[in-house]
Amino acid sequence: MRSLLAWVVVFVVAVQFFANLKHQRLEEAKAAAQREIRLQEDRAYQQSVAALKAADTQSGPRAGAIRLLLNDVIFNESQLHTLLGADNQRSAFFAYKLHGVEHATASAMGLDQRHHFVNAYLEGYSPFATDNVFIPLSVLARRKTYMLDELNHGGEEVWQTSRQAYLYTRGDCEDHAIALADWLIDMGEDARVALGKYDGGGHAWVVLIKDGQEFILEATQKNGLGGLRRYPLASTLPKYEPQFQFNRTSFWANVGSTFTTSYRSSVWIEKSRYGAM
């Protein structure tokens, strides 16, 4: 009897061992399949980005000029490139003092490896029409993955236009914000890209001014959007420290404290207006 019992125990242990081994191999096979899928997705993404970049190398954002509101001086993109010199191909964000106007405008390098006025990145692009202000953020949350420019484009600061930011499924905070703001503007909303700091680190987000109130839209938000019916008021989010705002035409600079939670107060001065050439 004891011998039989011992064999039963051995049999049960063996069955359990092989069951565990089979489960382990199945899990390993699943993990390998998932890794292969991710590799295929990465290869497909890199191929699509390469194709889009090749198409954008010559075009880039729309060329334009700004008018300084303090003195009515016109400053165009060609002059911007001359001013920058070799820095025109530097992966960076710059704010400018022009003709005596401090923080008159700003520029960043695009995928075409040249600098453009920040307003130019809002191309007037929306993927599809909607009258629901919660749809754009929800769509971008599902479609676009956050990735730093250095990993995505090999440079510290490389901006995507609103069209590119929707088509390229990876990008950082300003790419998310540009895509979201331009879509909302196309819907007839007063939306702006805000640049500054969040919790001490450089950041970009969207400000929506609607029904006399100011709302902050965290364009990089990926969770908690199900059933969203109201955006948070800017006045309740003091960790956002805005320095600049812009839309398709206007550029504002904060001449007061960056700890403001108001985006229409007297600390904001419209410095320039942009127009495509």
Sequence and secondary structure as in RCSB ss.txt:
>XXXX:A:sequence
MRSLLAWVVVFVVAVQFFANLKHQRLEEAKAAAQREIRLQEDRAYQQSVAALKAADTQSGPRAGAIRLLLNDVIF
NESQLHTLLGADNQRSAFFAYKLHGVEHATASAMGLDQRHHFVNAYLEGYSPFATDNVFIPLSVLARRKTYMLDE
LNHGGEEVWQTSRQAYLYTRGDCEDHAIALADWLIDMGEDARVALGKYDGGGHAWVVLIKDGQEFILEATQKNGL
GGLRRYPLASTLPKYEPQFQFNRTSFWANVGSTFTTSYRSSVWIEKSRYGAM
>XXXX:A:secstr
 HHHHHHHHHHHHHHHHHHHHHHHHHHHHHHHHHHHHHHHHHHHHHHHHHHHHHHHHHH S  EEEEETTT  EE
EHHHHHHHHGGGGGSS EEEEEETTEEEEEEEEEETTSSEEEGGGG  S  SS  S TTHHHHHHHHH EE  HH
HHTSSS EE  HHHHHHSSEE HHHHHHHHHHHHHHTT EEEEEEEEETTEEEEEEEEEETTEEEEE TT  SS 
TT     BGGG TTEEEEEEE SSEEEEE S TT   SSSTTEEEEEEEEE 
